[in-house]
Amino acid sequence: MTVNWIPADPRTIAFEHALVDVMNIHDITVRGGEVVVFRGQFLRSPELVYDHIVGAFKAHRAMPLLRQEDGRDIVVAYPAPAVGRRSRTRVHVVLFVLTLLSTLMAGTLQAAPSAALAGATGLAGLGRLLAEHWTAGVPFTAALLGILGVHEFGHYFVARHYRLDVSLPYFIPFPLNPLTGTLGAVIRIQSPFESRKALFDVGIAGPLAGLAVAIPVVALGLMQAEVVPLTAGAQVINEPLLFRWMALLFAPARGPGFDLEMNPLLMAGWWGFFITALNLTPISQLDGGHVLYGLFGPAHRIIARGMFAVAAAVTLLLNPSYLVMLILVYMMGIEHPPALNDLTPIGTPRKLLGCLALALFFLLFTPNPFP
């Protein structure tokens, strides 16, 4: 065995001392004075190797990246990224209040009596309408923000479990959209995922938590829904498969020429399904992208590229409104970046759960929601 000569750099020596008990080192390379690459053979499982060395690497402001190349195990000591500034709590509170108001306005416009809507002309008329009928928008607002909030806090608490640098949810108000009043909510994770297990768990926690609220909301909305005759000019909303199956269980039967009238709970639940489906798209750094990478590792890129091509076709042929999201995904990168420990598998239970999550995407997604 030969080891390349390296400078007597204290950082490199510290990394080598941390590795010597868990890895037979065959070769050491220093790149640019900052990145140190160790090649050899692990003496323990990748998970145990990572846990053994991570403290020493962090003490020297470095991250250990575990990889395999040409049959050899590789540990890369990479400079740790700078930790960003923490957001102030009041920013989250202000955004939530604004989103509460914008979704309340959307819910009121959807649920207010037709006569009141017809008389609401101009800003003054709109203000009177909202002041007199705002209580009609409360069910929609409570249900939709409940779904979004539980979704994001699902991510948040699992990320905290893995000691990631994660922000509270940012709710995004959008009063120009009378259908929802919001563009959803996001959290910001500034630290890298240490393992594929952490990446998978954080990614899947949000959709599953949100669905735990969305499914009961849809069920309640279906039980309260009325069957009405279809009229010319009525807005028809396409239903995802899970919605249709639930309608068979909870809603009155619909004969030819009849449909369900969307009530506030049903509308909020439908949006909950749709937003969850978008997040579960198996591509990039969306929730579905986290799940996909956890399942397949680097091999995920084949599915991710295929899904991007399908998404582009759906955007061009069926629904151009997906274009903004398509551009954002392209800018983030179609493929998912790897975790620090990219070698430890996620295990059979997580694989089964991941396959269920990818199946949920097809049960919840509506390619053309408003034909």
C-alpha positions, 0 to 999 in steps of 0.5 A: 500500500502506498500513500501519496505524500502530502504537506504537513497540514494540521487540518489534513492530519486531523482528518486522517487521525479521525479516519484511521480507525474506520478506514484503510487509507490508500490515497490522499489528495489535497485540492486547492488547499481546502478540499481533501480527498481520502480514498481506500476501504471502509472498515465499518458501515458507511453510517458508522464511519460518518458518525465516527468522523463528523465531529472531528471534521466539523471542528475544523469547519469541514463536512465529510462527504461519503462516496464510492468510485471505481470500487473504492470508498471515498471521503471528501473533507469539504469546507462547510458553508457559512450559516445564513442569518436566522429570520426574525419571528415577526416576519413569519407572523406578518406573512401569516396574518397577511395570508390569513386575510388574503385567504379569508377574502378568497373564501368570502368571495367564493361563499358569499350569496350571489346577490351580494356578489352582484352588488359588490362593484368597485373597491367600496362595494368589495369592502362592504361585501367582505365586512358583511359576509367575512364569516362565510370565508372562515371555513375555507381559510381555516381548512386551507391554512390548516392543510398548508400549516400542518404540511410545513410543520411536518417538514419543520419538526422532522428537520429539527429532529435531525438538527438541521438549520431550518426556518419557521414556515413562510406563508405567501399571501397572494390576494390577486388569486381569488381562488386561494388567496395564497401561493402556499408556504415554504420553509428554508433549510440552510444546512446540508442533509447528513444522510439519505434517511434524513433527506427522505424523512424530511421530504415525506413528512410534509405531504403525509402530515398535510394529507392527514388534514386534507383527507378529513376536510374533503370527507366533511366537504363531500358529506355536506355537498349538494348535487346540482344540475350542470348549467351552461357556463358553469365552471367545471373542476376536474377531480383527481382519482382519490377525490373521485373515490372518496366521493363514491363513499361520502357524497350523494350519487351524481346522475347524468347532467348533475355534479357536486356543488363545491362548498368551502370545505370541499374547495379547500380540500381539493386545493390541499390535494392539488398542492400536495400533488405538486409537492410530490412531483418526483423531480428536483428538490421538491418533496417528491424529489427528496423521496425519489433520491432517498429511494434510488440515490444517484440513479434517480436522475433517469426518472427526474429527467423523464418527469421533467420531459412529461411536465414540459409536455403537459405544460405545452399541451394542456395547461400553460399555467404550469410554466412558472413552476417548470422554470423554477424547477429548471433553475433549481436543477432537475436532479437532486443534490446528494446527501453528505453520507450518500452510501447508507441505504434507507431500509425496506420500511422507508422504501415501501413508504416512498413507493406509496408516496409516489403512488399518491402523486398519481392519485392526487394530481390533476393535469388540467384542473380547470378545463 
